[in-house]
Amino acid sequence: MSDLLTPSQTVGPFLSIGLTWMHGHLVVAEDAPGAIRISGVLRDGEGAPVTDGMIETWQADPDGRFDHPDDPRGASGSGFEGFGRCATDGEGRYEIVTVKPGALGDGQAPHIDVSVFARGLLDRVVTRIYFPDEAAANAADPLLSALPPERAATLVAQPAGEGALRFDIRLQGDGETVFLQV
């Protein structure tokens, strides 16, 4: 047996059996107090929509807490799962209905963690959604403040009407979204 590396292979078309569910895009009910709609388009390196991708989100509750035993402050007990999942449609669009998370209390601005799964990726890519109405917190955030302004801008959602934000994700090329190593 050889210890030589073998060429990697990509997956595709993306297999979604068992990964989507009817209300996966609803982190909260659409009529929940403070509900916001985050939508966007997933695009590949050439700018074409990715029609068989999946967007996953995970976030703190409005108080900046997680109902999870790994929260260093202890599980919030709120019952807020903070998890959403949405397949992209025939035009590469996705939508998540959630609430704005609170700050975590460690210098990070309020944000939503995002995982992107799509054809051509060997593993998920991870990014964040920051909020446009948090200018001071965003300026102090360790991640955003370490990036050149034009790159940091790829992580900040844009207002898209009352209770709505737009967050497009570009996998490569001009305007590529900043992705994190995890």
Buried (B, 14 or more C-beta within 10 A) or exposed (E): EEEEEEEEEEEEEBEBEEEEEEEBBBBBEEEEEEBBBBBBBBBBEEEEBBBBBBBBBBBBBBEBBBBEEEBEEEEBEBEBBBEBBBBBBEEBBBBBBBBBBBBBEEEBBBBBBBBBBBBBBEEBBBBBBBBEEBEEBBEEBEBBEEBEEEBBBBBBBEEBEEEBBBBBBBBBEEEBBBBEEE
